[in-house]
Amino acid sequence: MTYKSVLQVLDANQFETDLTEAADLCAAANAHLSVLLVKVAAPLQFGDDAGLSVACLDIRMGEIEQLDRAVVAARTTLKDLGISFDVAGEYTETAWDNDLIGERARYADVTLIGTSMDPALRTRSIEGVLFYSARPVLLAAHGQSMTLLPKRIVLAWNSSFECTRAAREALDMMRNADSVNVVLVDPTAASRNNGDEPGADIATYLARHGIKVTVDRLPSAGRRVEEVLNRLAVDTSADLIVMGAYGHTRLREKVFGGVTKAMIEAPIVPVLMVR
């Protein structure tokens, strides 16, 4: 997939660093940047007569004004950078923000999520893209720049539908990369899943697309899967981890934890997720 339309979801309260990083990414990839600044409304407060309190209305008017200022500031930042862009703002209730973001993401090739967002809004934004857009999400990592032109990629593989979609989504990236490490953690040989030689089928598929592939079958040795993935990414100086997301339900991930949840909360390198 060649990415020519990039959506950046930003927290209207704190967005400058994420915005400039997205602009650099789009400039390098010659892509259009669509910026969506999101301001989540304060909880409703009702007065003694069961109507909205005056204080609540004042707070909400102030929030809308803050969003308007953020939109103007983002446009001012981008206008002199020589990239194609548009900027919009959305004032929304908490219950609706993930649907809203998912709907916007349908009209972009990929959605960027930075590191400066409110944690709760960041999680809802990621889930909105993954569950309501049929598009990938690219998660930033602290201390490492994002790119749509990675040179070293780690593809997390477990033969699931989600991993299959992720591999297909990232074909162009992997074809243009210098190296791709396909990593399987504690794989078992089974004809209906990994085959008699785990990793051989996906390696053959990728090689037919001209991709330089190394298969790493790694033992967890008591570590969590995400720890193994992150360790390999660091050891190979990877620019990007590509992975399927939410192979289990969101409820199971939230209650019991999971690889998706762990990679969302603390990515070591940028992560491209697909569901």
QUINORMO-V10838 format. One record per residue. N is the residue number from 0. RES is the residue in one letter. PHI is phi in radians with two decimals (999 if undefined). NEAR is the number of other C-alpha atoms within 12 Angstrom. D_LAST is the distance of its C-alpha to the last C-alpha in Angstrom with 1 decimal. Layout:
<<N	RES	PHI	NEAR	D_LAST> <N	RES	PHI	NEAR	D_LAST>>
This chain:
<<0	M	999	23	15.3> <1	T	-1.62	22	18.2> <2	Y	-1.61	32	17.5> <3	K	-2.04	25	20.3> <4	S	-2.28	33	19.2> <5	V	-2.05	42	17.8> <6	L	-1.71	44	17.3> <7	Q	-1.99	51	18.6> <8	V	-1.62	51	18.4> <9	L	-2.21	44	21.6> <10	D	-1.43	40	23.5> <11	A	-1.08	40	26.8> <12	N	-1.40	29	28.7> <13	Q	-2.80	26	27.8> <14	F	-2.49	31	26.3> <15	E	-1.04	28	28.8> <16	T	-1.13	24	27.4> <17	D	-1.08	34	23.8> <18	L	-1.14	42	25.2> <19	T	-1.18	29	27.4> <20	E	-1.13	33	24.7> <21	A	-1.14	46	22.5> <22	A	-1.09	39	25.7> <23	D	-1.09	26	26.4> <24	L	-1.06	32	23.0> <25	C	-1.21	35	23.4> <26	A	-1.09	25	27.0> <27	A	-1.18	23	26.3> <28	A	-1.72	24	23.7> <29	N	0.94	23	25.8> <30	A	-2.00	29	23.0> <31	H	-1.41	31	23.5> <32	L	-1.86	42	22.6> <33	S	-1.82	36	21.9> <34	V	-1.79	44	22.6> <35	L	-2.07	40	21.7> <36	L	-1.58	44	23.9> <37	V	-1.98	41	23.2> <38	K	-2.10	39	26.0> <39	V	-1.53	35	25.4> <40	A	-1.17	30	28.6> <41	A	-1.12	21	30.8> <42	P	-1.01	18	31.2> <43	L	-1.16	20	33.8> <44	Q	-2.19	19	37.3> <45	F	-1.91	14	39.9> <46	G	-1.49	13	43.7> <47	D	-1.12	9	46.4> <48	D	-1.61	9	46.5> <49	A	1.25	10	42.9> <50	G	-1.62	13	42.1> <51	L	-1.11	17	40.0> <52	S	-1.25	17	42.0> <53	V	-1.08	17	43.4> <54	A	-1.09	17	41.9> <55	C	-1.13	19	38.4> <56	L	-1.10	20	39.0> <57	D	-1.11	17	40.3> <58	I	-1.06	20	37.3> <59	R	-1.21	25	35.0> <60	M	-1.11	18	37.1> <61	G	-1.12	18	37.1> <62	E	-1.15	27	33.3> <63	I	-1.10	26	33.2> <64	E	-1.12	21	35.8> <65	Q	-1.09	26	33.8> <66	L	-1.09	32	30.8> <67	D	-1.05	24	33.1> <68	R	-1.15	21	34.6> <69	A	-1.14	32	31.2> <70	V	-1.10	34	30.4> <71	V	-1.08	21	33.8> <72	A	-1.11	24	33.4> <73	A	-1.13	38	30.1> <74	R	-1.10	29	31.7> <75	T	-1.11	19	34.7> <76	T	-1.12	26	32.8> <77	L	-1.46	29	31.0> <78	K	-1.15	18	33.9> <79	D	-1.74	13	35.8> <80	L	-1.66	22	33.0> <81	G	1.29	18	33.2> <82	I	-2.01	27	29.6> <83	S	-1.40	25	28.3> <84	F	-2.72	31	26.8> <85	D	-2.54	26	26.7> <86	V	-2.30	33	26.6> <87	A	-2.39	29	26.1> <88	G	-2.16	35	26.3> <89	E	-2.34	32	25.0> <90	Y	-1.77	31	26.9> <91	T	-2.52	26	25.0> <92	E	-1.36	20	25.2> <93	T	-1.00	24	22.8> <94	A	-1.19	19	21.7> <95	W	-1.95	22	20.5> <96	D	-1.15	33	19.1> <97	N	-1.20	31	15.3> <98	D	-1.11	24	15.8> <99	L	-1.05	32	18.0> <100	I	-1.17	46	15.7> <101	G	-1.06	31	12.8> <102	E	-1.11	25	15.5> <103	R	-1.13	34	16.8> <104	A	-1.17	37	13.6> <105	R	-1.10	25	13.5> <106	Y	-1.87	25	16.6> <107	A	-2.29	32	15.6> <108	D	-1.33	31	14.1> <109	V	-2.72	43	12.6> <110	T	-1.98	47	13.2> <111	L	-1.68	49	15.3> <112	I	-2.17	51	15.8> <113	G	-1.53	43	19.1> <114	T	-1.86	39	21.0> <115	S	-1.71	27	23.7> <116	M	-1.40	32	22.0> <117	D	-0.96	22	23.1> <118	P	-0.96	19	20.9> <119	A	-1.17	19	20.2> <120	L	-1.15	34	19.4> <121	R	-1.05	33	17.1> <122	T	-1.10	33	15.0> <123	R	-1.16	31	15.0> <124	S	-1.13	45	14.2> <125	I	-1.07	49	11.0> <126	E	-1.16	38	9.9> <127	G	-1.06	33	11.3> <128	V	-1.17	42	9.3> <129	L	-1.16	40	5.8> <130	F	-1.70	28	7.3> <131	Y	-2.18	27	10.0> <132	S	-2.24	29	9.7> <133	A	1.02	28	7.3> <134	R	-2.23	39	8.0> <135	P	-1.41	44	7.4> <136	V	-2.17	49	9.4> <137	L	-1.94	48	12.3> <138	L	-1.71	48	14.0> <139	A	-1.33	42	17.7> <140	A	-2.20	30	19.8> <141	H	-1.07	21	23.4> <142	G	1.43	15	26.0> <143	Q	-2.43	21	23.9> <144	S	-1.31	31	23.4> <145	M	-1.49	38	20.2> <146	T	-2.63	38	20.4> <147	L	-1.65	46	18.7> <148	L	-2.21	30	21.2> <149	P	-1.20	33	20.7> <150	K	-1.72	26	23.3> <151	R	-2.30	35	22.0> <152	I	-2.16	46	18.4> <153	V	-1.90	45	17.1> <154	L	-1.84	50	14.3> <155	A	-1.36	47	13.2> <156	W	-2.31	41	13.3> <157	N	-2.48	37	13.6> <158	S	1.20	34	13.3> <159	S	-1.44	24	10.3> <160	F	-1.00	20	8.2> <161	E	-1.12	29	5.1> <162	C	-1.15	32	8.0> <163	T	-1.09	28	9.4> <164	R	-1.12	29	7.0> <165	A	-1.09	40	7.4> <166	A	-1.10	42	11.0> <167	R	-1.16	28	11.6> <168	E	-1.07	31	10.4> <169	A	-1.69	43	12.7> <170	L	-0.98	32	15.6> <171	D	-1.10	24	18.0> <172	M	-1.02	37	17.6> <173	M	-1.20	40	18.3> <174	R	-1.12	29	21.1> <175	N	-1.60	23	22.8> <176	A	-1.42	26	22.5> <177	D	-1.35	23	25.5> <178	S	-2.67	29	23.7> <179	V	-2.33	42	20.4> <180	N	-1.80	39	20.3> <181	V	-1.55	43	18.1> <182	V	-1.99	40	18.3> <183	L	-2.09	36	18.3> <184	V	-1.81	33	19.5> <185	D	0.90	23	22.0> <186	P	-1.27	26	21.1> <187	T	-2.10	20	23.2> <188	A	-1.31	19	24.5> <189	A	-2.72	14	23.7> <190	S	-1.07	14	23.9> <191	R	-1.54	14	21.1> <192	N	-2.27	20	18.5> <193	N	-1.57	24	19.5> <194	G	1.43	17	22.7> <195	D	-1.19	14	26.2> <196	E	-2.16	21	25.4> <197	P	-0.93	29	22.0> <198	G	1.63	35	20.3> <199	A	-1.19	28	22.8> <200	D	-1.14	25	20.7> <201	I	-1.20	36	17.9> <202	A	-1.13	30	20.7> <203	T	-1.12	19	22.7> <204	Y	-1.02	20	19.9> <205	L	-1.18	30	19.4> <206	A	-1.09	21	23.2> <207	R	-1.15	14	23.8> <208	H	-1.64	20	22.1> <209	G	1.36	20	24.6> <210	I	-1.67	29	22.4> <211	K	-1.44	27	24.4> <212	V	-2.07	32	22.7> <213	T	-2.14	26	23.8> <214	V	-1.72	29	22.5> <215	D	-2.03	28	22.8> <216	R	-1.72	27	23.0> <217	L	-1.99	27	23.6> <218	P	-1.40	19	25.1> <219	S	-1.30	19	23.9> <220	A	0.87	11	27.6> <221	G	1.49	12	27.0> <222	R	-1.59	16	24.4> <223	R	-1.31	21	20.9> <224	V	-1.01	29	18.1> <225	E	-1.11	32	17.1> <226	E	-1.16	24	20.8> <227	V	-1.15	28	21.0> <228	L	-1.06	42	18.1> <229	N	-1.13	36	19.8> <230	R	-1.11	24	23.2> <231	L	-1.14	35	22.4> <232	A	-1.05	32	21.0> <233	V	-1.18	22	24.3> <234	D	-1.13	17	26.4> <235	T	-1.70	25	25.1> <236	S	0.94	24	25.2> <237	A	-1.17	35	21.6> <238	D	-1.55	41	20.7> <239	L	-2.79	43	16.9> <240	I	-1.88	52	14.4> <241	V	-1.90	48	11.3> <242	M	-2.69	45	8.8> <243	G	-1.36	38	5.6> <244	A	-2.12	43	5.0> <245	Y	0.95	31	6.7> <246	G	-1.15	29	7.9> <247	H	-1.86	21	10.7> <248	T	-1.18	19	11.3> <249	R	-1.05	23	11.7> <250	L	-1.09	13	15.4> <251	R	-1.11	15	15.7> <252	E	-1.06	19	14.0> <253	K	-1.23	18	16.4> <254	V	-1.39	11	19.4> <255	F	-1.79	14	19.2> <256	G	1.47	22	17.1> <257	G	3.08	24	14.5> <258	V	-1.11	34	13.2> <259	T	-1.02	40	10.4> <260	K	-1.02	29	13.2> <261	A	-1.15	24	15.7> <262	M	-1.26	37	13.9> <263	I	-1.19	41	13.4> <264	E	-1.25	28	17.0> <265	A	-2.57	23	18.7> <266	P	-1.20	36	17.3> <267	I	-1.46	33	20.2> <268	V	-2.23	39	19.1> <269	P	-0.96	40	16.6> <270	V	-2.22	50	13.0> <271	L	-1.72	47	10.4> <272	M	-1.95	46	6.8> <273	V	-2.40	41	3.8> <274	R	-2.05	35	0.0>>
